[in-house]
Amino acid sequence: YFSHFYIISVLWNGFLLWHLTQSLFLGVPFPNWLHGLLSILGAAQFQGGELALSAFLVLVFLWLHSLRRLFECFYVSVFSNAVIHVVQYCFGLVYYVLTGLTVLSQVPMDGRNVYVIGKNLLMQARWFHILGMLMFIWSSVHQYKCHVILGNLRKNKAGERPFRATACRF
């Protein structure tokens, strides 16, 4: 099952989102270990006016996407008995951990705190933030509908299809 990927993503990226939210809205600095890790990844120092809001929105949407996919794994998708190679499995786990860290490394930093121009995050909102939110909502709804359709093509948890193709024999 793919639920392991999304469990890790929901927990890890939720943890990162929690720290980013606390830093943005409450002024709480990132923990030393997280700041050090972000420095290794090349965290931005005072760059870009919209980067704090952009990174916040991307991390929120990544977390929401992972939460929706976790829901789909448990309640929508019907998986076959196929197995995944251990390398692909490890890559999937590492992917969701590094994706959140990569997003967080783009946040402009002032020491261990997030740097926000004007100290008002909502004043950073631009047209592309609105467009990005609308695209995320539309694509999430569309992907969910597609997964429901694909899940309904399978008859049961064993992965049997609702129809059996028969070959014509002459």
C-alpha positions in Angstrom: 0.0 0.0 0.0 1.0 3.6 -0.6 -0.4 4.8 2.7 3.1 4.6 4.3 4.2 7.5 2.1 1.3 9.7 3.0 1.4 8.9 6.7 5.1 10.0 6.7 4.2 13.0 4.6 1.2 14.1 6.8 3.3 13.7 10.0 6.6 15.2 8.8 5.2 18.0 6.6 2.6 18.8 9.3 5.5 19.1 11.8 7.3 21.5 9.4 4.1 23.4 8.8 3.6 23.8 12.5 7.1 25.2 13.0 6.7 27.6 10.0 3.3 28.7 11.3 4.7 29.4 14.8 7.6 31.3 13.3 5.5 33.4 10.9 2.7 34.3 13.2 4.2 34.0 16.7 7.8 34.9 16.1 9.1 31.6 17.5 12.5 30.7 16.0 13.1 27.4 14.3 14.8 24.8 16.5 18.6 24.7 16.1 18.6 21.3 14.4 16.0 22.4 11.8 17.8 25.7 11.2 21.1 23.8 10.7 19.4 21.3 8.3 17.9 24.2 6.3 21.3 25.9 6.2 22.8 22.8 4.7 20.0 22.8 2.1 20.8 26.5 1.3 18.1 28.4 3.2 17.6 31.9 1.8 18.8 34.9 3.8 16.6 37.9 3.2 15.5 37.1 -0.4 12.3 37.8 -2.1 9.3 39.7 -0.9 6.7 37.0 -1.5 8.7 34.0 -0.6 7.4 33.7 3.0 3.8 33.6 1.9 4.6 31.4 -1.1 6.4 28.9 0.9 3.7 28.9 3.5 1.0 28.2 0.9 3.0 25.5 -0.8 3.6 23.7 2.5 -0.1 24.0 3.4 -1.1 22.6 0.0 1.5 19.8 0.2 0.1 18.8 3.6 -3.5 19.0 2.4 -2.6 17.0 -0.7 -0.9 14.3 1.5 -3.9 14.2 3.8 -6.3 13.8 0.9 -4.1 11.0 -0.6 -4.0 9.3 2.7 -7.8 9.4 2.9 -8.0 8.0 -0.7 -5.6 5.2 0.2 -7.9 4.1 3.1 -11.3 4.8 1.6 -11.2 5.1 -2.2 -8.4 3.2 -3.8 -8.5 -0.6 -4.3 -5.0 -2.0 -4.5 -3.9 -5.2 -6.1 -1.5 -7.7 -4.6 1.4 -6.2 -6.5 4.6 -5.4 -4.6 6.9 -2.4 -4.8 10.6 -2.7 -5.1 12.5 -1.7 -1.9 14.4 1.0 -3.8 11.2 2.6 -5.0 9.7 2.4 -1.5 12.7 4.1 0.0 12.7 6.7 -2.7 9.0 7.5 -2.0 9.7 7.9 1.7 12.7 10.2 1.1 10.8 12.2 -1.5 8.1 13.3 0.9 10.6 14.2 3.6 12.8 16.2 1.2 9.9 17.9 -0.5 8.9 19.7 2.7 12.4 20.5 3.6 13.0 21.9 0.1 10.0 24.2 0.4 11.0 25.3 3.9 14.6 26.1 2.7 13.1 28.7 0.4 11.7 30.8 3.2 13.7 34.0 3.8 15.5 33.7 7.1 16.7 36.3 9.6 18.9 34.2 11.8 16.6 31.4 13.1 13.4 33.4 12.4 11.4 33.8 9.2 11.9 37.1 7.6 8.6 38.8 6.6 8.7 42.2 4.8 6.5 44.6 6.7 5.7 42.0 9.3 2.3 41.4 7.7 2.1 38.1 5.8 -1.2 38.9 4.1 0.2 42.0 2.5 2.5 39.8 0.4 -0.5 38.3 -1.4 -0.2 38.7 -5.2 -2.3 37.5 -8.1 -0.2 34.4 -8.6 -1.0 33.3 -5.0 -4.7 33.4 -5.8 -4.2 31.7 -9.1 -2.2 29.0 -7.4 -4.8 28.4 -4.8 -7.5 28.1 -7.5 -5.4 25.7 -9.5 -4.7 23.6 -6.4 -8.4 23.4 -5.5 -9.5 22.5 -9.0 -6.8 19.9 -9.6 -7.4 18.3 -6.2 -11.1 18.0 -6.9 -10.4 16.6 -10.4 -7.8 14.1 -9.1 -10.1 12.9 -6.4 -12.9 12.3 -8.9 -10.5 10.4 -11.1 -9.4 8.2 -8.2 -13.0 7.5 -7.3 -13.6 6.4 -10.9 -10.5 4.2 -10.9 -11.4 2.7 -7.5 -14.8 1.9 -8.8 -13.4 0.0 -11.7 -12.2 -2.7 -9.3 -14.8 -5.0 -7.9 -13.4 -5.9 -4.5 -10.3 -5.6 -2.3 -8.7 -8.6 -4.1 -8.4 -6.4 -7.2 -10.8 -8.3 -9.4 -12.4 -6.3 -12.1 -16.2 -6.1 -12.4 -16.1 -7.8 -15.7 -14.2 -10.7 -17.2 -12.9 -10.4 -20.7 -13.4 -13.6 -22.7 -11.6 -14.3 -25.9 -13.5 -15.5 -28.9 -12.3 -19.0 -30.0 -13.1 -20.2 -33.4 
